[in-house]
Structures are given as C-alpha cells and as structure tokens.
Amino acid sequence: MSVLVLVGTRKGLFLLESDDDRREWELAGPVLTGWSIFHAIADPRDGTIQAATNSEVYGATVHRSADRGETWARAEELGLPEDTGLTLEKTWHVEPGREGEDGRLWLGAAPGALFRTDDGGASWTPVDGIVRHETRDRWHPGAGGMCCHSIALDPDEPGRMYVGISAAGVFRSEDGGETWTPANQGTAADFLPDPFPELGQCVHKLLVHPARPERLWQQNHCGVYRSDDRGGSWERLEGNGLPSGFGFPLALDHREPDTAFVVPEESSENRVTPNGRLGVYRTRDGGSSWELLTDGLPQRAWGAVMREGFSSDRLDPPGIYLGTQSGSVFVSPDAGGTWVEAAAQLPPILSVEAAPSS
Amino acid sequence: MAVVLLPSLLAAEAGGRNRFELEAGTLGEALRELPVANLVLDEHGDLRRLVNVYVDGVDARDRDGLATELAGSETIKLVAAIAGGRS
C-alpha cells in the first residue's frame, strides 16, 4: 500500500507519494501549471483526480485526470443560470459522492454556489436549493469571497448532507440537496449587530465525523465548535489550552470522535500562527482541553494554513497532513504525535488531501 | 479563413494547439468554436474581463466586441491582460 497526497498550490498541483509508513516522501509535479489549485482529491471510488482550478484570467473550472495527472479533461458545462444574475467566480471544494453513487460528485463554489455532477465531472448542474435559497439576500462575502468551501455527506443517511458558506453559515439538507435549512444555533457572528443570528455566520471549515455522523466539528471565524445533534445546536470549545478561536483548518481522527485538530491564527486582524510558532492543537476529549503538538514542527515560525491545507487519512493510526503558505508540507504518520517535513519551498499551498494509492 | 492564435495556457488546454483556422461571421462565433471557448467566455457568453482579443492588431473592445464582423482573412490574437498578475 502507498499513500498519495495531492498538494494544491497557487501555482499548480504537486503529488507526494510514500509507503504507508509515511515518513519518506517522493515529490512529483507540478501539473496543471498556470492554475491555482484551490482543492484536489483522488476519488476513493476510482482514483480519478478532481481539481478545483482557478485562473485570474480564464476563470474557474474543474479539471480531472484518470491517469494520475498525465492527461487532463476540463469541465464542459459549469456555470450559473443567467436569470440568477450570478456569474461563477471561483471553484473551492470537490466532494466525491458516496460508494455506489457512480459518477456523482459535489462542487462548492463562489458566489455561494453548489453544483452536482452525475457524469464524473464533465457537466455540473447548479443546485437550486442553494443558488436560489430564500435567505440569499442575507448572505455576505467574507474576505475570500462568498465561498461554499465545505461539503459534508452523512455516511449513513443518503439524503443528509451539509454545506458551509462564508458568510452565510452552515446549512443542512435531509433530501439529497433539494432543500436546505440553516444550522447555526449557538455559533457566533461577532461582526454583526445580532451576535447570534439565524444565519450569516462565517464558518471557515465544517466536517462530519465518519464514525459518529451526528457529530459535527466546525472552525469558525468566531470560535471552534462541536455539534452532537447534526447541527441542531453548537457548543463553543476554545479555552483550556487553545490560544485563539480564530483559524481556518480543521482535521479529524476517523477512529476517535472526540479527537480533532486545529491550527489557530492569532486573530482576524493578525493572521499568523500564535506565539511565533507553527502550532497544531489537538483535543482528545471533545474540545474540553487542547494540547500543543511540537515534535517535528517548526518552533520559530509565523505561518498560515489555509482552510483546505489540512487533512487526515483513513489509515490506522491516521496520518495528518498540513501545508503552509510558506510552501512546506508537514506529515504526522501517528495522529499528531510526531511530524516530518515531506516537502519544502513549494508555492503557497492551498490544499492537501491524502488518498490510498496501490 | 480567420486565424486564431492562443497564448500558452490556452494552447495547453487545447491539446497543445496554438493556431486555429476558422470560418466565422463574427468574432463571437469564432471564439465559440474554439475548444477553449469556456475559458475565454464566461457562462453567459461574455468575454472574460482579463482576456484581450486583437483583430488584426486592434482591440476588439474598441470595435464591436464579440459582434465584430469578420471578412474571413483576419488574424485574431488572444492575450492575457497584464492585470491579473497577482502572485
């Protein structure tokens, strides 16, 4: 067994490969040169690489490769209906459908858009339930645009899924994406007159725990949160070791629903990792307490990790993957205990995703 | 036949071809025939803001835009604007 890590950067896609020890890494690429890779995955169903690709000049699209990046095809149909008055700005996140949903993937995009494909990525259909949502006039773009950056599928309930949109908040669907309900109770929007509105929160990353799907984790502009009732209510978790509630990335341990990892930044006004170090923080008790992980991580650094620049794999123990704006990829092969620098001096990293690779 | 010349990124997206000869009555028709039409035009058919198109050396935006009529012997050159060069 080997592990493939797709590293999306501002200037192309890099591929890192290792055996399942995950301590020695081979770097390949870049491919898709000239494109900013906001997010790239290897579809666990067939290995196809799907990349959310953006160009300041040529717009936003999705590229796919069935041969590990040797050749690429581009989405043929991808856009927003003219009567919405919206134009596609950026593609942000590709989420594969469930096992058995052949050809289905979801795409999060700006401005506040969700798409679905049922043909493996050739044609993408806008999801009206989001694009025409009745509350849309109360959504506002965050600093990165009004991005739909998180798409989380309930592994057990085929109709249930979630999206996170900045700054509209978290929305849940129980009918496969037809209709959507805000799910933000208890999450703060300190930048609005009403700090606890129905929607308008600036969610930064949303994940569902695969082994306990009623449990959701959220890194928000205003705090770190956990929900144990499918987003019905949220509990704020920072303090007890976490130096800041502000941050973007979030990763989980697929074996342990009480474990989560975050990489806080000092504040919205000063977006660097706190205390002059690249600090990864882990909780193993559902967010009641947090510990700083240091073994193998730079202890003198002013880093930044983007929302897709942090992920975990499904091995045992899980690998944790972190890519910085300074172009380094750090990997922990033992769920955060120790870290190795798998690559350095890459362009600014926007995403890291690991996949099994035969 | 009008000749369309593509910059390197668009040529890479067109399978490595940087030169196309097309029969088209207008600039818009010519661009829509390209295999990279959806990179040059947005989903509503408008020319992307940072794509410049020169028809025999004249910026198409200074002519009739996508409605610029073609006689069939023009050289159409696509160029990425020098704006948009953010790191």
Interface residues (C-beta under 8 A of the other chain):
Chain A: R10 T33 G34 S55 E56 V57 Y58 G59 T61 R74 A75 E76 L78 G79 L80 E82 T87 L88 P348
Chain B: S8 L9 L10 A12 E13 V36 N38 L39 V40 D42 E43 H44 R48 L50 V51 A80 A81 G84 G85 R86 S87
